[in-house]
Amino acid sequence: MPQPVGLSTVTKLAPVKLLGIMMGVWFLAAAFGNKLAGYLGGFFVADNPQVLVRLYGGIALGLLISMALLAFLTPQVRRLMGEAK
């Protein structure tokens, strides 16, 4: 289930005319993430530990890339939020 903090941020940052659409995009992104997690989890084979290392290594790499991107975008998001903090 999507986090309420994320939805709150979407409502603060989205233009008024696009608020409903942006909230829908938030839920769509969460659904896509769950679908991707299920797809990647399908590669797990209990008798082959190398696949498990690749699976969790890929997840860790994706998380690190996402973390770097979000850290890079944090100042711009804070400027967009303005007084809505």
C-alpha positions in Angstrom: 0.0 0.0 0.0 1.4 3.4 -0.8 2.7 5.6 2.0 0.5 8.5 3.2 3.6 10.7 3.3 4.0 10.3 -0.5 0.4 11.1 -1.1 0.7 14.2 1.0 3.7 15.3 -1.0 1.8 14.7 -4.2 -1.1 16.9 -3.0 1.4 19.7 -2.0 3.4 19.6 -5.3 0.7 18.9 -7.9 -1.0 21.8 -9.7 -4.7 22.1 -8.6 -6.0 21.1 -12.1 -3.9 17.9 -12.2 -4.3 16.9 -8.6 -6.6 13.9 -9.2 -4.5 12.7 -12.1 -1.2 12.9 -10.1 -2.7 11.0 -7.2 -3.7 8.3 -9.7 -0.2 8.3 -11.1 1.1 7.8 -7.6 -1.1 4.7 -7.2 -0.1 3.5 -10.7 3.6 3.8 -9.8 3.0 1.7 -6.7 1.2 -0.9 -8.7 4.0 -1.0 -11.2 6.6 -1.4 -8.4 4.6 -4.3 -7.0 4.4 -5.9 -10.4 8.1 -5.5 -11.0 8.9 -7.0 -7.6 6.7 -10.0 -8.4 8.4 -10.4 -11.8 11.9 -10.2 -10.2 10.9 -12.6 -7.5 9.9 -15.1 -10.1 13.6 -15.6 -10.9 14.2 -17.2 -7.5 15.1 -20.9 -7.8 15.7 -22.6 -4.5 18.4 -25.0 -5.8 20.5 -22.3 -7.4 21.9 -19.8 -4.9 23.6 -17.8 -7.6 20.2 -16.6 -8.9 19.4 -15.3 -5.4 22.6 -13.3 -5.2 21.9 -11.8 -8.6 18.2 -11.0 -7.6 19.1 -9.2 -4.4 22.1 -7.6 -5.9 19.9 -6.1 -8.6 17.4 -4.9 -6.1 20.2 -3.3 -4.1 21.7 -1.7 -7.2 18.2 -0.3 -8.1 17.7 1.1 -4.6 21.2 2.8 -4.7 20.5 4.4 -8.0 17.0 5.6 -6.8 18.6 6.9 -3.6 21.2 8.9 -5.6 18.5 10.3 -7.9 16.3 11.4 -5.0 19.2 12.9 -3.1 20.1 14.9 -6.3 16.5 16.1 -6.7 15.8 17.0 -3.0 16.8 20.7 -3.3 14.5 21.2 -6.3 11.6 19.5 -4.6 12.1 21.7 -1.5 12.0 24.8 -3.7 8.8 23.6 -5.3 7.2 22.9 -2.0 7.9 26.5 -0.8 5.8 27.3 2.2 3.9 24.0 2.0 6.4 22.2 4.3 
